[in-house]
Amino acid sequence: MPQILLSEGPNNGVRLLTLNRPEALNALNTALLEALSEQLDIAETDPETRALVITGSERAFAAGADINEMASRDVVGMLEDPRVQHWARIDRFVKPLIIAVNGFCLGGGCELAMRGDILIAGTNAQFGQPEINLGIMPGAGGTQRLVRAVGQSLAMQMVLTGEAISAQRALAAGLITEICQPELTIERAMAIATTIASKGPLAVQLARESVRRGADMDLAAGLRFERHAFTILAATEDRREGLNAFRNKRKPQFSGR
């Protein structure tokens, strides 16, 4: 059974990937992360793919890492853990990434979701980092991304108690952007991705990078990067097309050049 289900190619510039380990609530083992890395390689090099949506099942986006696989590794095994390179591959993905979450989004699942640019959640979604209950802690970015997303106090509470928060709490804290009925979550994520895919690819790429860098830079450095990216776009065909389309009151046809 494939670890990742792929929709029929990009639809309106959007590719949909579905995590597919239903018997394990989509627990993230090495094989699933490797399959995801491979699909990201395909999506990144495909000029027809301008945005990517990742989702799971209605019961679980991903309930965590694969505990049985993790338990088999000692310290040396952790140091040589092949999953690290797959997490790094996800971090390097350069196109917009929208995450559609239903049900459990825990541990490694939450760490995967937080790598998205936009998170949409069903009313039944639960977000958490329960690793503390196993005598361990988040190890794929959970402590660092969570504090940046929801602030130190809530991040500390989630990490140290292992307790999950609801979709409503996640929305109020800024972890997600919207809540939908579970059966509409993917549809809404695809609609957002389709809107993004209709924009100029170069402008989307640089605007995305500017926003993401802003989370890790001081204001002065972030402003410098933003201005540099803005200046680069002045030399693109898409900028000329966008301005001409606006003047002529027509829809722009962006080429990515």
Phi and psi in degrees as a GROMACS rama.xvg file:
@    title "Ramachandran Plot"
@    xaxis  label "Phi"
@    yaxis  label "Psi"
@TYPE xy
-65.0802  141.508  PRO-2
-73.991  -25.9764  GLN-3
-128.446  129.733  ILE-4
-96.7341  133.018  LEU-5
-112.724  130.539  LEU-6
-67.0643  167.426  SER-7
-69.4382  78.5749  GLU-8
63.8504  -178.764  GLY-9
-69.797  132.8  PRO-10
-110.874  113.38  ASN-11
56.4287  34.8529  ASN-12
87.1083  3.66753  GLY-13
-115.649  133.269  VAL-14
-109.925  134.791  ARG-15
-111.476  125.524  LEU-16
-115.818  135.308  LEU-17
-120.752  121.504  THR-18
-63.6262  135.881  LEU-19
-136.698  66.9665  ASN-20
-127.878  64.8873  ARG-21
-59.6965  -31.6082  PRO-22
-67.7144  -18.8402  GLU-23
-119.11  21.2986  ALA-24
51.7014  37.7057  LEU-25
60.7102  29.7866  ASN-26
-55.21  138.068  ALA-27
-86.4992  96.4188  LEU-28
-94.7796  178.034  ASN-29
-62.6548  -40.327  THR-30
-63.3634  -40.7536  ALA-31
-66.9985  -44.1932  LEU-32
-64.727  -35.8526  LEU-33
-65.8039  -42.461  GLU-34
-63.4561  -38.6828  ALA-35
-65.2579  -42.503  LEU-36
-58.7361  -42.8796  SER-37
-63.1012  -40.9938  GLU-38
-68.4455  -32.4155  GLN-39
-67.1356  -37.7284  LEU-40
-58.8603  -45.1435  ASP-41
-64.0633  -47.5168  ILE-42
-64.1857  -37.9344  ALA-43
-68.9806  -33.783  GLU-44
-91.6966  -6.26479  THR-45
-87.8569  113.814  ASP-46
-66.0614  -19.6781  PRO-47
-78.8527  -18.2006  GLU-48
-92.4297  115.248  THR-49
-111.53  -11.6737  ARG-50
-156.446  154.99  ALA-51
-130.058  137.215  LEU-52
-115.658  132.117  VAL-53
-117.423  133.446  ILE-54
-141.962  176.55  THR-55
-126.081  -138.189  GLY-56
-99.6673  175.609  SER-57
-70.1757  -24.7881  GLU-58
-83.8267  -34.0564  ARG-59
-155.496  128.865  ALA-60
-68.0494  -59.3971  PHE-61
-164.897  126.292  ALA-62
-85.6722  6.18177  ALA-63
135.83  -167.533  GLY-64
-78.6478  164.74  ALA-65
-77.7562  107.603  ASP-66
-64.4821  -41.0694  ILE-67
-61.4449  -41.1886  ASN-68
-67.1678  -41.0525  GLU-69
-65.6402  -39.8654  MET-70
-65.29  -22.2495  ALA-71
-80.7143  -6.18737  SER-72
-104.202  130.615  ARG-73
-89.7812  -165.025  ASP-74
-59.9693  -44.4943  VAL-75
-62.3629  -41.6499  VAL-76
-61.4768  -37.2945  GLY-77
-68.9351  -39.3694  MET-78
-64.495  -31.1447  LEU-79
-102.83  17.2836  GLU-80
-58.576  117.952  ASP-81
-68.1061  -16.4421  PRO-82
-65.9983  -25.1698  ARG-83
-58.9009  -42.8381  VAL-84
-68.8105  -29.7955  GLN-85
-72.3703  -39.1631  HIS-86
-61.9809  -40.0363  TRP-87
-64.1048  -35.218  ALA-88
-64.8668  -40.6357  ARG-89
-62.9703  -41.104  ILE-90
-62.0345  -30.9786  ASP-91
-83.7118  -7.13928  ARG-92
-60.1958  129.926  PHE-93
-101.006  -5.88709  VAL-94
-101.032  158.078  LYS-95
-56.8939  135.064  PRO-96
-123.594  115.951  LEU-97
-108.912  132.004  ILE-98
-109.345  128.631  ILE-99
-111.746  113.082  ALA-100
-111.485  127.933  VAL-101
-126.292  148.419  ASN-102
67.2113  -144.908  GLY-103
-69.741  130.531  PHE-104
-135.688  81.2053  CYS-105
-124.194  152.397  LEU-106
54.6543  -122.998  GLY-107
-59.9026  -28.8245  GLY-108
-64.8297  -41.8631  GLY-109
-67.4358  -38.0464  CYS-110
-65.2639  -35.7357  GLU-111
-68.4646  -45.7438  LEU-112
-59.8231  -39.5409  ALA-113
-69.8604  -11.3267  MET-114
-79.1001  -10.5162  ARG-115
-73.3825  158.647  GLY-116
-83.0568  -33.7895  ASP-117
-137.329  131.765  ILE-118
-116.195  124.549  LEU-119
-112.618  136.402  ILE-120
-131.15  147.03  ALA-121
-78.2311  162.266  GLY-122
-62.3547  -20.228  THR-123
-91.9402  4.49483  ASN-124
-72.6104  145.367  ALA-125
-132.353  128.771  GLN-126
-113.439  134.364  PHE-127
-168.009  163.566  GLY-128
-123.679  83.8956  GLN-129
-87.1549  12.5774  PRO-130
-55.9976  -31.112  GLU-131
-59.1594  -26.938  ILE-132
-69.4347  -16.5425  ASN-133
-103.748  8.63399  LEU-134
77.7739  18.7017  GLY-135
-128.943  -166.435  ILE-136
-143.819  165.676  MET-137
-57.0436  139.718  PRO-138
-133.082  7.87634  GLY-139
-125.149  37.7765  ALA-140
101.864  -0.292255  GLY-141
-59.0326  -45.8617  GLY-142
-68.6213  -36.4454  THR-143
-80.0889  -42.9768  GLN-144
-74.1107  -34.6751  ARG-145
-66.2992  -42.8649  LEU-146
-65.5688  -32.942  VAL-147
-72.9326  -28.1642  ARG-148
-84.5937  -41.9681  ALA-149
-120.786  -2.93028  VAL-150
93.397  163.015  GLY-151
-66.7474  -41.9356  GLN-152
-64.2275  -51.0024  SER-153
-68.7314  -39.0748  LEU-154
-60.0286  -43.8315  ALA-155
-62.1396  -43.0581  MET-156
-62.4464  -45.1494  GLN-157
-65.8746  -41.8144  MET-158
-72.6762  -40.5116  VAL-159
-83.7709  -26.0211  LEU-160
-95.5942  -24.2733  THR-161
76.1968  5.59462  GLY-162
-82.1416  140.852  GLU-163
-85.8838  160.362  ALA-164
-116.718  155.494  ILE-165
-78.0048  169.802  SER-166
-61.3339  -38.2098  ALA-167
-63.4853  -42.5601  GLN-168
-67.8715  -38.8382  ARG-169
-63.0537  -36.9937  ALA-170
-66.7876  -45.9942  LEU-171
-63.335  -31.9613  ALA-172
-83.4667  -11.9137  ALA-173
92.2367  9.75166  GLY-174
-74.1614  -34.7912  LEU-175
-123.956  167.571  ILE-176
-105.129  -27.7701  THR-177
-149.261  156.269  GLU-178
-120.086  135.287  ILE-179
-128.684  166.678  CYS-180
-62.4173  141.091  GLN-181
-51.6117  -37.8085  PRO-182
-73.4864  -9.20135  GLU-183
-109.45  -1.29191  LEU-184
-62.2765  -47.9507  THR-185
-65.2206  -42.3853  ILE-186
-58.5064  -42.9931  GLU-187
-68.0495  -42.1718  ARG-188
-61.524  -41.2208  ALA-189
-64.9677  -37.3546  MET-190
-64.4874  -42.862  ALA-191
-64.2572  -44.0209  ILE-192
-63.2231  -37.602  ALA-193
-64.8212  -40.6241  THR-194
-61.038  -45.5513  THR-195
-64.0722  -39.9607  ILE-196
-65.1389  -20.6656  ALA-197
-81.4125  -8.87842  SER-198
-87.0778  173.068  LYS-199
-65.3504  121.853  GLY-200
-57.9552  -39.5569  PRO-201
-68.6933  -40.6994  LEU-202
-65.0063  -40.8703  ALA-203
-62.2802  -45.9662  VAL-204
-60.9923  -47.1467  GLN-205
-73.6783  -36.1341  LEU-206
-65.7874  -41.1311  ALA-207
-60.988  -46.5368  ARG-208
-64.8765  -36.4563  GLU-209
-64.8402  -44.377  SER-210
-63.7325  -45.3336  VAL-211
-64.0812  -40.1084  ARG-212
-67.1516  -30.0549  ARG-213
-59.9322  -25.2407  GLY-214
-73.406  -20.3747  ALA-215
-116.459  -6.70018  ASP-216
-106.609  158.518  MET-217
-73.3515  164.741  ASP-218
-58.0301  -44.3898  LEU-219
-61.8437  -44.0612  ALA-220
-66.4478  -39.6306  ALA-221
-63.4958  -40.6819  GLY-222
-65.2864  -37.3609  LEU-223
-64.131  -43.8373  ARG-224
-64.4409  -42.902  PHE-225
-58.3284  -45.7585  GLU-226
-66.2154  -38.9474  ARG-227
-61.6388  -45.5345  HIS-228
-65.0119  -41.2906  ALA-229
-60.0993  -40.6807  PHE-230
-67.7714  -41.7342  THR-231
-57.3693  -42.3789  ILE-232
-65.0336  -20.045  LEU-233
-63.6541  -21.2545  ALA-234
-95.1785  6.00846  ALA-235
-93.916  153.07  THR-236
-65.6436  -33.8562  GLU-237
-62.5604  -35.8507  ASP-238
-64.0649  -44.6216  ARG-239
-63.3864  -41.7311  ARG-240
-63.9115  -43.2427  GLU-241
-62.3647  -42.5535  GLY-242
-68.9083  -41.363  LEU-243
-65.356  -40.7609  ASN-244
-63.3814  -39.9747  ALA-245
-63.2462  -43.9891  PHE-246
-64.1244  -36.7813  ARG-247
-92.9722  5.66094  ASN-248
55.5414  47.9739  LYS-249
-132.061  166.508  ARG-250
-77.4234  131.111  LYS-251
-71.7109  150.556  PRO-252
-116.234  92.7694  GLN-253
-79.6283  140.938  PHE-254
-110.678  -11.8553  SER-255
80.5021  21.0855  GLY-256
